[in-house]
Amino acid sequence: INVCAGISDQQETLKYHRFTQNGINTFSEEHARRMIENGNVLEQIIEVECYSVNTILGTHVPEGQHIDVLNIDLEGFDEQIIRAIDWEKYKPTVVLTEAFVEDIEEYVSSDIHKFLVQLGYRLFSKMGLTAIYLRKN
């Protein structure tokens, strides 16, 4: 299921930073600032109504349905969303998330990595800017 919606840890209106290079569009002001500092061109900022990640999951994942793969690619908002997910209810087999740090040693000391490990996931692979986690058991 692909959902075209603004996603946050709560229902709210956020500023969406749209760049000429679409792959770096973001709700994160910090990420947008870094992209501008790296020479990317900001086209516009628009306000977008965002929905809680658990509302989105509750709407689109039928009760009792298992999630095989959950891909979180939110340009700087990944950790906020991962921390907001109801992990008691949703236990995907595979979780993919962005890892903006290229050095694997630096990445495994990140808060997002520690959080996923604490939830029972192990880092299976890191390819480019994507970290792939598998649920233990």
BAFI-3210 file (N, C-alpha, C; in Angstrom, 3 decimals, decimal comma, padded with zeros to 6 digits):
// residues 137
n [1|2|3|4|5|6|7|8|9|10|11|12|13|14|15|16|17|18|19|20|21|22|23|24|25|26|27|28|29|30|31|32|33|34|35|36|37|38|39|40|41|42|43|44|45|46|47|48|49|50|51|52|53|54|55|56|57|58|59|60|61|62|63|64|65|66|67|68|69|70|71|72|73|74|75|76|77|78|79|80|81|82|83|84|85|86|87|88|89|90|91|92|93|94|95|96|97|98|99|100|101|102|103|104|105|106|107|108|109|110|111|112|113|114|115|116|117|118|119|120|121|122|123|124|125|126|127|128|129|130|131|132|133|134|135|136|137]
n.u [000,858|000,696|000,671|-000,305|000,253|000,700|002,686|003,016|003,903|001,638|-001,684|-001,484|-000,683|001,925|004,911|005,890|008,774|009,643|011,821|013,855|014,971|013,222|013,590|014,521|012,655|010,947|009,493|010,970|012,548|015,211|016,474|015,853|017,266|019,917|019,978|019,729|022,089|023,839|023,624|021,264|018,195|015,515|012,196|009,570|007,583|005,010|001,945|000,859|-001,623|-001,125|-001,173|-001,388|000,969|000,006|-002,719|-002,797|-001,790|-003,764|-005,977|-005,345|-004,312|-005,722|-007,323|-005,445|-003,886|-000,684|002,307|004,658|006,866|007,970|008,593|010,259|010,731|011,433|012,887|014,526|012,614|012,344|013,124|011,412|008,910|009,222|009,513|006,947|005,248|002,909|004,241|003,486|001,194|001,785|004,067|006,246|007,976|010,246|012,001|012,706|014,740|015,856|019,309|021,292|023,947|026,976|029,071|029,239|029,911|029,465|026,744|025,612|025,750|023,744|020,639|018,269|018,999|019,643|017,120|015,533|016,885|016,405|013,704|013,711|014,801|017,300|020,148|020,346|021,408|023,062|022,583|023,810|022,004|020,099|018,971|018,476|016,425|015,774|013,261|013,865|013,519]
n.v [-001,174|002,099|005,288|008,475|011,011|013,524|012,681|012,427|012,451|013,051|014,408|017,229|020,444|020,992|022,616|022,104|021,612|022,189|021,189|021,749|019,352|016,601|014,363|015,190|016,649|017,818|017,789|018,528|021,189|021,451|019,538|020,670|023,066|022,064|020,971|023,265|024,577|022,834|023,574|023,061|023,980|025,651|025,514|026,155|026,676|024,988|024,639|021,656|019,363|016,952|013,518|011,339|008,713|006,326|006,602|006,508|003,882|002,456|002,975|001,834|-000,714|-003,700|-005,066|-007,439|-007,998|-008,758|-006,878|-007,093|-005,626|-002,496|000,584|003,403|006,524|009,508|011,846|013,093|013,019|010,514|009,225|010,448|009,529|006,741|006,389|007,049|005,053|002,482|-000,038|-002,304|-003,102|-003,094|-005,014|-005,218|-007,451|-006,666|-003,625|-000,674|002,151|005,554|006,317|008,709|008,859|007,808|006,269|003,222|002,537|004,920|005,119|002,916|003,850|005,621|007,123|006,187|003,660|002,339|002,411|000,762|-001,675|-002,135|-002,650|-005,173|-005,667|-006,378|-005,022|-005,742|-005,068|-002,380|-000,222|002,186|004,968|003,636|001,746|-001,576|-003,498|-006,510|-008,313|-010,002|-013,491]
n.w [000,000|-000,921|000,366|-000,287|001,464|003,985|006,711|010,192|013,695|014,911|014,335|012,412|010,969|008,780|007,505|004,260|002,530|-000,647|-003,111|-006,100|-006,796|-006,377|-004,641|-002,194|-000,840|002,083|005,434|007,537|009,005|009,710|008,054|005,583|005,763|005,771|003,186|001,610|002,363|001,139|-001,455|-002,832|-004,458|-003,135|-003,988|-003,094|-000,129|001,361|003,188|004,663|005,515|007,909|008,932|011,739|012,052|013,121|012,691|009,897|009,512|010,920|009,323|006,839|007,204|007,652|010,576|012,309|010,100|008,919|008,590|006,167|005,049|006,018|004,880|005,693|004,712|005,068|004,804|006,993|008,988|009,905|012,408|014,278|013,406|013,535|016,286|017,062|016,173|016,932|018,285|019,622|018,398|015,639|014,019|011,909|009,670|008,267|008,408|006,801|006,758|006,437|006,467|007,077|007,580|006,318|007,324|008,814|011,458|012,817|012,336|013,777|016,327|016,492|017,634|016,445|015,476|017,892|019,102|017,392|017,680|020,386|020,186|019,191|016,704|014,234|012,637|009,374|006,905|005,217|002,685|000,703|001,509|002,947|005,648|006,601|008,526|010,297|011,955|014,944|015,701]
ca.u [000,000|001,378|-000,251|000,180|-000,258|001,679|002,676|003,722|003,636|000,317|-002,374|-001,070|-000,307|003,370|005,455|006,542|009,808|009,721|013,052|013,864|015,260|012,123|013,978|014,942|011,548|010,885|008,799|011,978|013,215|016,656|016,905|015,752|018,399|021,119|019,904|020,017|023,529|024,543|023,451|019,990|017,319|014,173|011,200|008,477|007,171|003,550|001,408|000,206|-002,262|-000,467|-001,912|-000,581|001,371|-000,884|-003,992|-002,587|-001,710|-005,076|-006,900|-004,969|-003,895|-006,855|-007,064|-004,857|-003,017|000,740|003,080|005,928|007,905|007,585|009,654|010,110|011,637|010,782|013,823|014,820|011,527|012,266|013,167|010,190|007,806|009,494|009,223|005,503|004,497|002,434|005,012|002,767|000,179|002,391|005,390|006,670|009,123|011,380|011,852|013,729|014,744|016,981|020,487|022,027|025,363|027,548|029,954|028,416|030,216|028,752|025,307|025,173|025,671|022,633|019,454|017,292|019,489|019,483|015,694|015,070|017,487|015,653|012,399|013,873|015,252|018,753|020,562|020,676|022,239|022,967|022,933|023,698|021,374|019,012|019,296|017,472|016,330|014,937|012,756|014,400|012,533]
ca.v [000,000|003,386|006,330|009,812|011,897|013,989|011,813|012,957|011,656|013,492|015,161|018,617|021,077|021,253|023,277|021,172|022,304|021,554|021,551|021,409|017,912|016,085|013,344|015,764|017,396|017,431|018,569|018,874|022,453|021,197|018,862|021,659|023,981|021,352|020,842|024,593|024,788|021,988|024,137|022,708|025,134|025,546|026,108|026,749|026,077|024,957|024,004|020,390|018,666|015,661|012,565|010,488|007,450|005,261|006,790|005,972|002,415|001,958|003,124|001,056|-002,080|-004,363|-005,695|-008,777|-008,083|-008,607|-006,040|-007,733|-004,617|-001,119|001,457|004,748|007,377|010,782|012,972|013,774|012,808|009,070|008,839|010,930|008,650|005,405|006,425|007,229|003,858|001,564|-001,265|-003,446|-003,488|-003,298|-005,637|-005,647|-008,355|-005,879|-002,174|000,085|003,553|006,311|006,441|009,773|008,713|006,753|005,447|002,245|002,630|006,091|004,841|002,005|004,575|006,574|006,851|005,396|002,278|001,809|002,236|-000,416|-002,845|-002,313|-003,215|-006,562|-005,730|-006,365|-004,411|-006,796|-004,525|-000,947|000,018|003,613|005,687|002,830|000,708|-002,650|-004,208|-007,710|-008,621|-011,240|-014,572]
ca.w [000,000|-000,943|000,791|-000,625|002,507|004,950|007,891|011,341|014,887|015,360|013,292|012,488|009,705|008,754|006,323|003,347|001,758|-001,974|-003,813|-007,526|-006,807|-005,559|-003,664|-000,915|-000,240|003,490|006,448|008,536|008,743|009,828|006,831|004,510|005,928|005,299|001,733|001,060|002,581|000,166|-002,788|-003,452|-004,643|-002,557|-004,891|-002,338|001,143|001,419|004,386|004,336|006,625|008,131|009,750|012,606|011,430|013,598|011,993|008,546|009,607|011,330|008,200|005,666|007,543|008,317|011,873|012,206|008,919|009,210|007,671|005,826|004,878|006,292|004,391|006,218|003,947|005,341|004,684|008,237|009,951|010,137|013,823|014,925|013,021|014,080|017,732|017,262|015,753|017,970|018,024|020,197|017,417|014,320|014,159|010,579|009,590|007,778|008,487|006,085|007,145|005,905|007,319|006,411|007,893|005,482|008,141|009,555|012,888|013,319|012,278|014,840|017,593|016,391|018,463|015,695|015,478|019,257|019,342|016,657|018,328|021,631|019,821|018,756|015,316|014,047|011,385|008,427|005,833|004,948|001,287|000,464|002,613|003,495|006,630|006,540|009,806|010,354|013,298|015,492|015,889]
c.u [000,897|000,350|000,395|-000,448|000,905|001,562|003,539|003,488|002,289|-000,376|-002,041|-000,812|001,170|003,762|006,260|007,498|010,003|010,938|012,945|014,188|014,273|012,533|014,405|013,860|011,339|009,956|009,789|012,690|014,736|017,201|016,879|016,931|019,689|021,129|020,224|021,507|024,367|024,299|022,165|019,061|015,923|013,197|010,101|008,284|005,650|003,113|000,597|-000,387|-001,640|-001,297|-000,941|-000,257|000,449|-002,286|-003,897|-002,558|-003,074|-006,107|-006,621|-004,503|-005,054|-006,425|-006,538|-003,932|-001,567|001,400|004,406|007,055|007,312|008,774|009,379|011,174|011,085|011,743|013,986|013,760|011,442|012,198|011,898|009,022|008,009|009,171|007,718|004,683|004,099|003,063|004,397|001,764|000,793|003,814|005,855|007,883|010,379|011,041|013,030|013,610|015,954|018,082|021,400|023,524|025,918|028,425|029,114|028,674|029,516|027,250|024,847|025,185|024,523|021,446|018,441|017,704|019,263|018,008|015,177|015,648|016,737|014,270|012,494|014,252|016,770|019,057|021,053|021,644|022,058|023,461|022,724|023,132|020,203|019,548|018,147|017,549|015,394|014,519|013,333|013,243|011,784]
c.v [001,227|004,452|007,676|010,793|012,387|013,147|012,447|012,029|012,031|014,203|016,635|019,153|021,437|021,959|022,261|021,953|021,547|022,104|021,200|019,928|017,250|015,116|013,883|016,634|016,915|018,318|019,080|020,173|022,293|020,543|019,847|022,632|023,337|021,238|022,168|024,898|023,985|022,435|023,759|023,919|024,831|026,258|026,819|026,010|026,148|024,282|022,782|019,801|017,276|014,815|011,757|009,180|006,317|005,383|006,207|004,445|001,830|002,010|002,126|-000,373|-002,735|-005,032|-007,115|-008,967|-007,863|-007,712|-006,741|-006,713|-003,240|-000,247|002,881|005,617|008,796|011,962|013,750|013,613|011,347|008,702|009,255|009,983|007,259|005,359|006,514|005,985|003,020|000,196|-002,497|-003,995|-003,857|-003,809|-006,144|-006,572|-007,584|-004,397|-001,551|001,536|004,249|006,413|007,461|009,730|007,563|005,790|004,523|002,312|003,820|005,818|003,952|002,655|005,585|006,142|005,975|003,923|001,646|001,527|000,974|-001,706|-003,157|-002,931|-004,666|-006,711|-005,777|-005,757|-005,522|-006,288|-003,012|-000,749|001,490|004,300|004,929|001,771|-000,290|-003,448|-005,410|-007,935|-009,956|-012,197|-014,741]
c.w [000,000|-000,605|000,481|000,359|003,346|006,206|008,976|012,526|015,493|014,203|013,483|011,087|009,791|007,469|005,526|002,460|000,453|-002,717|-005,293|-007,707|-005,847|-004,458|-002,322|-000,280|001,185|004,311|007,492|008,158|008,809|008,557|005,655|004,569|005,418|003,778|001,050|001,196|001,590|-001,279|-003,497|-003,457|-004,091|-003,478|-004,120|-001,024|001,165|002,716|003,971|005,610|006,741|009,090|010,601|011,887|011,868|013,004|010,591|008,582|009,969|010,214|007,085|005,941|008,295|009,630|011,663|011,014|009,335|008,159|007,418|005,790|005,143|005,909|004,858|005,562|004,011|005,439|005,981|009,313|010,389|011,620|014,549|014,640|013,600|015,567|018,008|016,926|016,968|017,708|018,680|019,187|016,073|014,506|012,800|010,643|009,223|007,903|007,748|006,522|006,541|006,947|006,660|006,686|007,063|006,279|009,031|011,059|013,531|013,354|013,436|016,220|017,591|017,253|017,737|015,652|016,850|019,559|018,653|017,244|019,620|021,369|019,345|017,293|015,292|012,684|010,473|007,374|005,777|003,531|000,994|001,683|003,227|004,451|006,630|007,837|009,669|011,795|013,744|015,749|014,614]
res [i|n|v|c|a|g|i|s|d|q|q|e|t|l|k|y|h|r|f|t|q|n|g|i|n|t|f|s|e|e|h|a|r|r|m|i|e|n|g|n|v|l|e|q|i|i|e|v|e|c|y|s|v|n|t|i|l|g|t|h|v|p|e|g|q|h|i|d|v|l|n|i|d|l|e|g|f|d|e|q|i|i|r|a|i|d|w|e|k|y|k|p|t|v|v|l|t|e|a|f|v|e|d|i|e|e|y|v|s|s|d|i|h|k|f|l|v|q|l|g|y|r|l|f|s|k|m|g|l|t|a|i|y|l|r|k|n]
***
